[in-house]
Amino acid sequence: MRRSRYLALCLVLMLAWALPGLAQSEVENSAYRAFYGEKDAATKIQLGEKFLTDFKESTYRSPILMTILPLYIQAKNWAKVLDHGEKLSAELPNATASAKVSVYTYAMAAAESTNNTAKMVDFGDKVLAADPTNLQAQVTVATTIPQWMPQDKTANEKAFDLANKALAGVAQIFSQPKPANVTDAQWKQARAEYDEQLHSALGMVQVNRKDYAKAAQEYAIVTKSNPKDSVAHFYIGFAYQNQTADASKALVDATKAFSDARVAKAPQPDIDELDAKRQGLEADLDKKMDAALGELATSVAIGGPMEKQARTYLESLYMTKHNSLDGLDQFIQSKK
């Protein structure tokens, strides 16, 4: 997933924890010094866990926890990261907001690495409770909910709001000078990937709302930035395909009204007006159908996770228009 690299960046940029100035006992202080000076990761984890068990009220608990969590991530011990994330309130009853953000962000990264969407949202919400402006949590929650909870209107509205807040945050961040160790190309790519993720999230929210016109607009922003995004092409095609259903119904109604007017020998200007409306709707239906066909064919041509579903929709729509699948493979090839 794209946001993984940004979670990693977020983890790297977290505040380093300094040695606290006070300890409750020399035994505790000695145990912390042993932990702090240990270089072997596995041994350091063991010393840290023992310290957390032995000294329940220590002021050293936050820095120890914050030191061993990235070691667990490096070891891909996601269960331990999630466990400490779950226990934060009990483990660190007086934890600062920054400590909570750090631990929950680590846990959010672990949840993503194990495709645990429920925990991704849960820990993302916990990060936002401690820091409502946290960009990475905004992105994680906003991009996860629409896919994971498509029928939950309240959750989708939350995702919509968070995605828009995140877009504003991204715009603010990237309006500033880039870090010296980041190239222009990397800076531009990072901005593009954030925008693509967030507009995809907004597009999915609109799909869930069944507002297909707005869904197509959001995903079009994605494909303009990344023409090879097969998922975005699929959802644009899906949105246009759904619009063709409404357009087809409107055309049937307009055609009937035009026919009825002719049978009733209505005034010619009225018949002409109804005919013009019918022709306009027919042209609109053709335009939407062609757009759906083109986007679905592009998604199939690119390949990826939606290829099979895109082909199913494409064949159905192509058959509706042409009464045959002749020429479909050539049409797909033309989109490569």
ROGU-93943 format. One record per residue (C-alpha): residue number from 1; residue in one letter; x, y, z negated. Coordinates in steps of 0.05 Angstrom, whole numbers. Layout:
ATOM resi resn      x      y      z
ATOM  NUM    A      X      Y      Z
...
REM end
This chain:
ATOM resi resn      x      y      z
ATOM    1    M      0      0      0
ATOM    2    R     26     69     17
ATOM    3    R     17     98    -52
ATOM    4    S     65     47    -81
ATOM    5    R    125     88    -60
ATOM    6    Y     95    149    -94
ATOM    7    L     82    110   -158
ATOM    8    A    155     89   -156
ATOM    9    L    175    161   -146
ATOM   10    C    131    182   -203
ATOM   11    L    163    130   -248
ATOM   12    V    233    153   -230
ATOM   13    L    217    226   -244
ATOM   14    M    188    213   -314
ATOM   15    L    221    248   -373
ATOM   16    A    280    213   -405
ATOM   17    W    270    201   -479
ATOM   18    A    322    229   -526
ATOM   19    L    345    196   -590
ATOM   20    P    299    222   -646
ATOM   21    G    332    260   -700
ATOM   22    L    302    225   -761
ATOM   23    A    292    153   -782
ATOM   24    Q    257    123   -842
ATOM   25    S    314     78   -863
ATOM   26    E    385     59   -846
ATOM   27    V    360    -10   -825
ATOM   28    E    312     22   -777
ATOM   29    N    365     70   -752
ATOM   30    S    415     13   -742
ATOM   31    A    363    -28   -704
ATOM   32    Y    350     31   -658
ATOM   33    R    424     43   -646
ATOM   34    A    432    -30   -627
ATOM   35    F    374    -24   -579
ATOM   36    Y    398     42   -550
ATOM   37    G    469     17   -538
ATOM   38    E    450    -50   -507
ATOM   39    K    465    -54   -432
ATOM   40    D    436   -122   -414
ATOM   41    A    364   -112   -393
ATOM   42    A    337   -178   -421
ATOM   43    T    371   -168   -488
ATOM   44    K    348    -96   -490
ATOM   45    I    276   -119   -480
ATOM   46    Q    283   -170   -537
ATOM   47    L    312   -118   -584
ATOM   48    G    257    -69   -565
ATOM   49    E    201   -119   -576
ATOM   50    K    231   -139   -643
ATOM   51    F    235    -66   -664
ATOM   52    L    163    -54   -645
ATOM   53    T    143   -114   -687
ATOM   54    D    187    -96   -748
ATOM   55    F    175    -21   -752
ATOM   56    K    102     -4   -744
ATOM   57    E    107     69   -765
ATOM   58    S    174     88   -735
ATOM   59    T    185    152   -697
ATOM   60    Y    228    111   -650
ATOM   61    R    170     71   -622
ATOM   62    S    153    118   -565
ATOM   63    P    223    121   -535
ATOM   64    I    232     46   -543
ATOM   65    L    166     31   -509
ATOM   66    M    183     80   -453
ATOM   67    T    251     48   -443
ATOM   68    I    228    -25   -440
ATOM   69    L    167    -13   -395
ATOM   70    P    208      4   -333
ATOM   71    L    252    -56   -349
ATOM   72    Y    190   -100   -348
ATOM   73    I    171    -69   -281
ATOM   74    Q    240    -84   -253
ATOM   75    A    232   -155   -277
ATOM   76    K    161   -156   -247
ATOM   77    N    132   -176   -314
ATOM   78    W     66   -142   -299
ATOM   79    A     29   -178   -354
ATOM   80    K     74   -146   -407
ATOM   81    V     67    -77   -377
ATOM   82    L     -9    -84   -376
ATOM   83    D     -8   -112   -447
ATOM   84    H     30    -52   -474
ATOM   85    G    -15     -6   -435
ATOM   86    E    -76    -38   -467
ATOM   87    K    -45    -34   -537
ATOM   88    L    -22     38   -532
ATOM   89    S    -74     66   -580
ATOM   90    A    -56     13   -632
ATOM   91    E     19     13   -618
ATOM   92    L     26     88   -617
ATOM   93    P    -32    118   -656
ATOM   94    N      0    187   -655
ATOM   95    A     26    184   -584
ATOM   96    T     32    250   -548
ATOM   97    A     -6    264   -484
ATOM   98    S     59    258   -445
ATOM   99    A     73    190   -475
ATOM  100    K      3    166   -458
ATOM  101    V     10    191   -387
ATOM  102    S     77    155   -379
ATOM  103    V     54     88   -408
ATOM  104    Y    -13     89   -371
ATOM  105    T     23    107   -306
ATOM  106    Y     69     47   -314
ATOM  107    A      8      4   -328
ATOM  108    M    -28     33   -267
ATOM  109    A     32     13   -225
ATOM  110    A     31    -57   -253
ATOM  111    A    -43    -63   -239
ATOM  112    E    -31    -42   -167
ATOM  113    S     26    -92   -159
ATOM  114    T    -22   -148   -180
ATOM  115    N    -81   -121   -139
ATOM  116    N   -121   -113   -203
ATOM  117    T   -167    -58   -178
ATOM  118    A   -208    -55   -242
ATOM  119    K   -145    -40   -283
ATOM  120    M   -119      9   -231
ATOM  121    V   -182     50   -241
ATOM  122    D   -183     39   -316
ATOM  123    F   -111     62   -327
ATOM  124    G   -120    117   -275
ATOM  125    D   -178    143   -316
ATOM  126    K   -136    139   -379
ATOM  127    V    -81    180   -346
ATOM  128    L   -132    232   -325
ATOM  129    A   -161    235   -395
ATOM  130    A    -92    255   -420
ATOM  131    D    -76    299   -360
ATOM  132    P   -135    317   -315
ATOM  133    T    -88    347   -263
ATOM  134    N    -44    285   -254
ATOM  135    L    -38    278   -179
ATOM  136    Q    -18    205   -176
ATOM  137    A    -77    183   -219
ATOM  138    Q   -124    226   -177
ATOM  139    V    -99    192   -114
ATOM  140    T   -102    122   -144
ATOM  141    V   -173    129   -170
ATOM  142    A   -199    167   -110
ATOM  143    T   -172    116    -60
ATOM  144    T   -191     54   -100
ATOM  145    I   -264     67   -120
ATOM  146    P   -296     74    -50
ATOM  147    Q   -269      6    -29
ATOM  148    W   -279    -29    -95
ATOM  149    M   -347      1   -116
ATOM  150    P   -383     20    -51
ATOM  151    Q   -452     16    -82
ATOM  152    D   -437     56   -144
ATOM  153    K   -461    127   -127
ATOM  154    T   -435    158   -191
ATOM  155    A   -366    127   -182
ATOM  156    N   -364    149   -109
ATOM  157    E   -381    220   -128
ATOM  158    K   -323    218   -177
ATOM  159    A   -277    192   -122
ATOM  160    F   -301    248    -76
ATOM  161    D   -286    302   -127
ATOM  162    L   -218    272   -145
ATOM  163    A   -198    265    -72
ATOM  164    N   -213    339    -60
ATOM  165    K   -176    359   -122
ATOM  166    A   -117    317   -100
ATOM  167    L   -117    349    -31
ATOM  168    A   -113    417    -64
ATOM  169    G    -57    392   -109
ATOM  170    V    -19    363    -49
ATOM  171    A    -26    429    -12
ATOM  172    Q      2    466    -71
ATOM  173    I     61    419    -81
ATOM  174    F     80    419     -8
ATOM  175    S     74    495     -2
ATOM  176    Q    136    498    -46
ATOM  177    P    207    488    -23
ATOM  178    K    225    415    -15
ATOM  179    P    275    383    -63
ATOM  180    A    347    389    -39
ATOM  181    N    356    313    -36
ATOM  182    V    295    303      9
ATOM  183    T    301    312     85
ATOM  184    D    252    353    126
ATOM  185    A    227    288    158
ATOM  186    Q    216    255     91
ATOM  187    W    180    316     64
ATOM  188    K    135    319    125
ATOM  189    Q    121    244    122
ATOM  190    A    104    246     48
ATOM  191    R     54    302     60
ATOM  192    A     23    265    118
ATOM  193    E     15    200     79
ATOM  194    Y    -18    234     20
ATOM  195    D    -66    269     68
ATOM  196    E    -81    205    105
ATOM  197    Q    -97    167     41
ATOM  198    L   -142    221     15
ATOM  199    H   -180    234     79
ATOM  200    S   -189    159     86
ATOM  201    A   -218    158     16
ATOM  202    L   -265    215     34
ATOM  203    G   -284    179     98
ATOM  204    M   -301    115     59
ATOM  205    V   -343    155     10
ATOM  206    Q   -382    183     69
ATOM  207    V   -390    112     97
ATOM  208    N   -418     91     30
ATOM  209    R   -465    151     32
ATOM  210    K   -485    130    102
ATOM  211    D   -466    199    127
ATOM  212    Y   -433    172    189
ATOM  213    A   -421    238    224
ATOM  214    K   -379    263    165
ATOM  215    A   -345    196    159
ATOM  216    A   -322    200    231
ATOM  217    Q   -296    270    219
ATOM  218    E   -254    249    159
ATOM  219    Y   -224    188    194
ATOM  220    A   -210    230    257
ATOM  221    I   -164    272    213
ATOM  222    V   -127    208    195
ATOM  223    T   -119    184    267
ATOM  224    K    -96    253    289
ATOM  225    S    -40    247    239
ATOM  226    N    -28    173    251
ATOM  227    P    -55    148    317
ATOM  228    K    -35     76    300
ATOM  229    D    -80     72    238
ATOM  230    S   -124     14    260
ATOM  231    V   -168     18    198
ATOM  232    A   -185     90    211
ATOM  233    H   -201     75    284
ATOM  234    F   -246     18    261
ATOM  235    Y   -286     63    214
ATOM  236    I   -293    117    267
ATOM  237    G   -321     63    314
ATOM  238    F   -365     36    258
ATOM  239    A   -391    106    244
ATOM  240    Y   -407    119    317
ATOM  241    Q   -439     51    324
ATOM  242    N   -486     68    266
ATOM  243    Q   -501    135    298
ATOM  244    T   -521    100    362
ATOM  245    A   -577     65    324
ATOM  246    D   -608    132    304
ATOM  247    A   -594    160    373
ATOM  248    S   -628    100    406
ATOM  249    K   -690    108    363
ATOM  250    A   -693    182    379
ATOM  251    L   -687    166    453
ATOM  252    V   -744    115    450
ATOM  253    D   -789    166    415
ATOM  254    A   -771    220    466
ATOM  255    T   -782    173    525
ATOM  256    K   -851    154    498
ATOM  257    A   -869    227    487
ATOM  258    F   -848    244    558
ATOM  259    S   -887    184    587
ATOM  260    D   -949    201    546
ATOM  261    A   -947    273    569
ATOM  262    R   -944    251    642
ATOM  263    V  -1003    203    632
ATOM  264    A  -1043    258    598
ATOM  265    K  -1026    306    655
ATOM  266    A   -998    357    606
ATOM  267    P   -975    424    634
ATOM  268    Q   -913    416    678
ATOM  269    P   -870    462    634
ATOM  270    D   -885    417    574
ATOM  271    I   -868    355    615
ATOM  272    D   -804    387    639
ATOM  273    E   -784    405    568
ATOM  274    L   -797    335    543
ATOM  275    D   -758    307    602
ATOM  276    A   -699    352    587
ATOM  277    K   -700    330    515
ATOM  278    R   -702    257    537
ATOM  279    Q   -643    266    583
ATOM  280    G   -603    302    529
ATOM  281    L   -615    246    480
ATOM  282    E   -596    195    532
ATOM  283    A   -531    231    545
ATOM  284    D   -518    236    470
ATOM  285    L   -530    161    462
ATOM  286    D   -482    145    519
ATOM  287    K   -429    191    488
ATOM  288    K   -435    159    420
ATOM  289    M   -434     89    448
ATOM  290    D   -373    103    490
ATOM  291    A   -339    134    430
ATOM  292    A   -355     73    387
ATOM  293    L   -330     26    442
ATOM  294    G   -265     64    450
ATOM  295    E   -250     67    376
ATOM  296    L   -267     -6    362
ATOM  297    A   -225    -27    422
ATOM  298    T   -167     15    397
ATOM  299    S   -172    -19    329
ATOM  300    V   -170    -87    362
ATOM  301    A   -112    -67    406
ATOM  302    I    -71    -43    348
ATOM  303    G    -88   -103    305
ATOM  304    G    -86   -104    230
ATOM  305    P   -135   -122    174
ATOM  306    M   -198   -100    211
ATOM  307    E   -182   -132    278
ATOM  308    K   -230   -190    271
ATOM  309    Q   -288   -148    247
ATOM  310    A   -273    -95    299
ATOM  311    R   -276   -147    355
ATOM  312    T   -342   -174    330
ATOM  313    Y   -374   -105    331
ATOM  314    L   -340    -88    397
ATOM  315    E   -366   -150    432
ATOM  316    S   -437   -137    408
ATOM  317    L   -436    -65    430
ATOM  318    Y   -401    -80    496
ATOM  319    M   -454   -134    511
ATOM  320    T   -509    -84    496
ATOM  321    K   -482    -35    546
ATOM  322    H   -457    -81    601
ATOM  323    N   -499   -145    591
ATOM  324    S   -434   -183    597
ATOM  325    L   -365   -187    566
ATOM  326    D   -332   -184    634
ATOM  327    G   -276   -133    633
ATOM  328    L   -273   -129    557
ATOM  329    D   -202   -155    551
ATOM  330    Q   -178   -106    603
ATOM  331    F   -214    -50    565
ATOM  332    I   -178    -70    501
ATOM  333    Q   -111    -73    537
ATOM  334    S   -122     -2    562
ATOM  335    K   -124     23    490
ATOM  336    K    -56     -5    472
REM end
